[in-house]
Amino acid sequence: MSELVIDENTRIQILDSIELLARARKHQYAAFIRSERVLCVWADDVDMIVAAAETLEESLVHFVWRGEAENAKHNQILLLDVEKRKGSPPQWDGVRESEKPKLVGPVISALEDITLAYHNETGDEDPSVQQMKDYWRERPVMLIAPLSDALSLILVMTLIGLGLRTLVKEYTLDGKATRFSLIIFTPPLFCIASYACMCVIGSIFQILGPIRQVTQKSRYFSGIAPKRTMGDLPHITVQLPVYKESLEEVIMPTIESLKKAITTYERQGGSVGVLVCDDGLQLLSQAEADRRRRFYFNNSIAFVARPGHGVDGFVRKGRFKKAGNMNFAAALSLRVEEIMDDIRPVNSVDHPWNDIDENKIYEHALEMALAEKEGKAWAEGNIRFGEIILIIDSDTRVPEDCFADAVTEMKESPEVAIIQHMSGVMQVANHFFENGVAHFTRGIQHAISYCCASGEVAPFVGHNAFLRWSALQECMSIDPDDGVSKIWSEDHVSEDFQIAVTLQMRGYTVRWATYSGGEFEEGVSLTCDDELNRWQKYAFGCSELLFHPIRHWLYKGPITPLFKQFVWSNIAVHSKFTICGYIFSYYAIACAWFLSVANYFIAGFDRKFCDRYLPSWEVNLVCIILFVGLCNVAFIVLRYRLKIPDCSKLAFDQIKWVPFFSIFFTGMSMPMSAALFSHLVGWSTTIKTVEKSNFFLQLPIIWRRFWPQLVFFSACAAMMVVTSSPLMPSGFRVHNIEVYVPMGILTASHLLYPFALNPWFLSFSVGSYFTLQNTLMLTYHILQF
């Protein structure tokens, strides 16, 4: 398709006749019509057409007055850029299947061998080798995180060694070897203590260590945007998995945000398609489904929808269904590609193949693929995947100019399979709970950025990430349950962790990017119940990655194959330690409640084996000093050192939310243990819309959701009163403040969690108030009568 290049960010398509507008790039919102000699401008909103036309007119006037020589020079630069990339060495293309094996293995050592051989033959250096060496100099492997992790490991081993030293000293005194049975607790102690030790060393590095790496580029981190290489830009597919979210309140704003980014990229010379994997379309009413399909058609959005679970024998595998939803769309897309390859004729001189011919066979191939599904699959639009995929959630906001940077980085880094962008927070309710979770989410994003810049392997969180389609296809494996090749694991809650591990085992890299400035925005939980579901999901996913269910231990063993693959993979050793520490932090939170209850009886009743027992008081004191004190101070200092705007306000916020998160993390201990040790936990999708409530509506909801911990810890509160009273015998009376404080904090946090963190609990509806008042008055008069 012909284009007029106005500048590097603006290209306008040129069509031969007005009839071709039907196949124009809709999101350019403009096209020159050669036969009519006009510029045709359109918009989604009538009120925007005049402003859009005036903007283009201003650009054209600037283009004309810039002069022919300058415009020709600008166009030559773009053409040279295209030719340069076409003539570059094969390993820099990074998209063809035949080239993929070159990405696997140690790149630097292979590069040195090639360089040595070339020097021996010619005495000169190959320009392509020099280009690769310059690339790795620009993106070095940072060694700050390996050093920090090594010191953390030393600290853990030192603490465990001190405990073993005590056992040996006591054995030399009395000769009783039975005490060495306590060594069986060394592995769980190592796992639980590793995260705390990482926090200690990490906080010291944040306060005193180097920070320049946060504003640079390295192997796993992009702190600055790449230098754009415009020209022949590839097709990008935006994959948007949705379920039953509100069309008006959730999906439409996300699409509007996307359309601005698509317009920018298409005017830069690329093309973008949106593919909605709508897992709720076939479950909605006919009227609602028609509204969604009409919205997709009006906005040139493709969609794929699968039937509900159990409909005509169809099985939706998995606990959360997102992986199965995306696998269904990928399988249908790949089947369409296979049919197109079969029916596409050989290109002839008499009739050269063009886009119109390609669209015709695509429509025919899609009809054939849907016919094979016997009506189970619904699909419309272009469901073919581009070279690069952007995965987002249904409640995401996308930067207006993000596609060109991703394309450039993928082109210059063929070993990168995923570019995970740092996310900002999109708030909709602005009540105190959402504000608290938003503050925590921003802090986590900055912490991950610091770790990845220091040399940690970047995480893949499942959204706001660009993925290389060819790399994903290499990760396809056959599901033994149905014999279908799939990309995403439907047997794991954390399918994003599984795909990241698989890609890295195949020699690819996951990279964390911050140059978007947090303009990729995501919604956060709006209620404490919803946030608890999210944390339970993470805990369940970690347990699922690590252990088989207990009933399978006899014939499968306790450890899952995925974790074994992870341990023996070629992922950096220090990153394995970090990931394991993160996984076991959920176990540390989960075991807090029953260890504290056990401590109340062990330390309170003064049992005789307390010389080999660490009381909860000391553990509690360490947690307060570390997580409330040192970690918050380190993060405040890090923000100041990075010159983040409004450091003083952020420092105040860091301190202000300490009570909130003290109740939050302490009060989720029992629900977390339920997620780790039970496969009967009910899950739901994250709430995306604001559902206003009040005191009277929340009481029954709180009771239904939290009654186990409310009953148990109410009994614990009563027990604490009774065991400290004269009702108990003197030998069983608890009177030690060091026993009361840990148990009191835990009990209070579990009882306060559903109430103190509920944003609607203190909202009193006037109508509900008067209804309750009238009911009470009526009851009073009846009793009086």
Secondary structure, DSSP 8 states (H G I E B T S, - for coil): -EEEEEETTEEEEEESSGGGGGGS-GGG-EEEETTTTEEEE--SSGGGHHHHHHHHHHHHHHHHHH-HHHHHHHHHHHHHHHHHHHSS-GGGT---GGGGGGGSS-HHHHHHHHHHHHHHHHSS--HHHHHHHHHHHHS----HHHHHHHHHHHHHHHHHHHHHHHHHHHHHHH--GGGGGGGGGHHHHHHHHHHHHHHHHHHHHHHHS--GGGGSEETTEESS------SS--EEEEEEEESS--IIIIIHHHHHHHHHHHHHHHHTT-EEEEEEEESSGGGS-HHHHHHHHHHHHHTT-EEEE---TTGGG----SSS-HHHHHHHHHHHHHHHHHHHHHH-----SSS---HHHHHHHHHHHHHHHHHHTTTS-EEES-----SEEEE--TTEE--SS-HHHHHHHHHH-TTEEEEEE-EEEE-SS-SHHHHHHHHHHHHHHHHHHHHHHHT------SSSEEEEHHHHHHT-EE-TTT--EESS-SS-S-HHHHHHHHHHHTT-EEEEE-TTTT-EEEE--SSHHHHHHHHHHHHHHHHHHHB--GGGHHHH-SB-HHHHHHHTSSS-HHHHHHHHHHHHHHHHHHTHHHHHHHHHHHHHTT-TTGGG---HHHHHHHHIIIIIIIHHHHHHHHHHHTT-SSHHHHHHHHHHTHHHHHHHHHTTHHHHHHHHH-S---------S-----HHHHHHHHHHHHHHHHHHHHHHHHHHHHHTSTTS-GGG----HHHHHHHHHHHHHHHHHHHHT-TTTT---HHHHHHHHHHHHHHHHHHH-
